[in-house]
Amino acid sequence: MNCCGHCRDAGDFFNERTARRELKRYLRRGPEKPTRLLIEAISGEEVTGKTLLDIGGGIGAIQFELFKKDLSHSLNVDASTAYQSVSKEEASNRGVKEKAEYLFGDFTDLASDLPKNDIVTLDKVICCYPDFQKLLQLSLQKCGRVYGLVYPRVNGFTKIGFSLINLWFRIRGSEFRIYLHSPKTVDEIIRENGFQKRSYKTTILWQVVVYERI
Ligand SMILES: C[S@@+](CC[C@H](N)C(=O)[O-])C[C@H]1O[C@@H](n2cnc3c(N)ncnc32)[C@H](O)[C@@H]1O
């Protein structure tokens, strides 16, 4: 990401050490709960032969799980080089390299050149990005059918937790911040773009919402 200090310092946070630790955890225990709930909700519909655009796809847990259900192609657009290289290695190890495409950069800069995909996911991504309206609008335009996102609930735990984490970033001199975006505004933007809510699940911290195009 090259938008500002926030985006520059995101690279320090989503670094190779974190990416390798997340991959190790995924290989041992499978996707973490919110990601698993998102995958289950998406898999409620036939995945065979469909295409996936996973924005901020990280180590690629969603694509790897959906390949097991015969997803035909994935495009993982991420602003972290470390996550992308770790995920690419894993795609090779799994023999899905041909079907798993990667694009490095800020999705909002790249969106205009990208094709529509059947499924679009943003798993814990809008909370890392200040201009969430733009991220939502542009990603919705690239979605043919199913749009899934995981983002923080706004409750006492997340309000205190996010404040403390942002304080920690400030003390370390990092301009990276995490955000609690308004669920009402998020939902309005998605509906205005022609989608209806199909499923809604929560954990203590996260909401997992899947929409489909009307
Ligand atoms: C908290 S991680 C989540 C990774 C993965 N989706 C998961 O749930 O494990 C957020 C990811 O979103 C990426 N990201 C945030 N904003 C982005 C943007 N505008 N364009 C592309 N990637 C973005 C970051 O680089 C990071 O890899």
The ligand as a Gaussian input file, in Angstrom:
#p B3LYP/6-31G(d) Opt

LIG

0 1
 C       -5.621000      -8.776000       9.320000
 S       -4.945000      -9.267000       7.772000
 C       -6.102000     -10.509000       7.294000
 C       -5.531000     -11.545000       6.391000
 C       -6.487000     -12.686000       6.035000
 N       -7.617000     -12.211000       5.291000
 C       -6.932000     -13.390000       7.294000
 O       -8.062000     -13.225000       7.725000
 O       -6.110000     -14.114000       7.848000
 C       -5.377000      -7.914000       6.709000
 C       -4.767000      -8.056000       5.320000
 O       -5.410000      -7.117000       4.468000
 C       -4.434000      -6.528000       3.645000
 N       -5.005000      -5.245000       3.188000
 C       -5.541000      -4.251000       3.950000
 N       -6.015000      -3.259000       3.173000
 C       -5.768000      -3.648000       1.890000
 C       -5.998000      -3.031000       0.624000
 N       -6.570000      -1.835000       0.522000
 N       -5.597000      -3.686000      -0.494000
 C       -5.003000      -4.906000      -0.405000
 N       -4.756000      -5.533000       0.777000
 C       -5.127000      -4.903000       1.892000
 C       -3.190000      -6.418000       4.516000
 O       -2.012000      -6.338000       3.741000
 C       -3.284000      -7.753000       5.270000
 O       -2.654000      -8.802000       4.572000

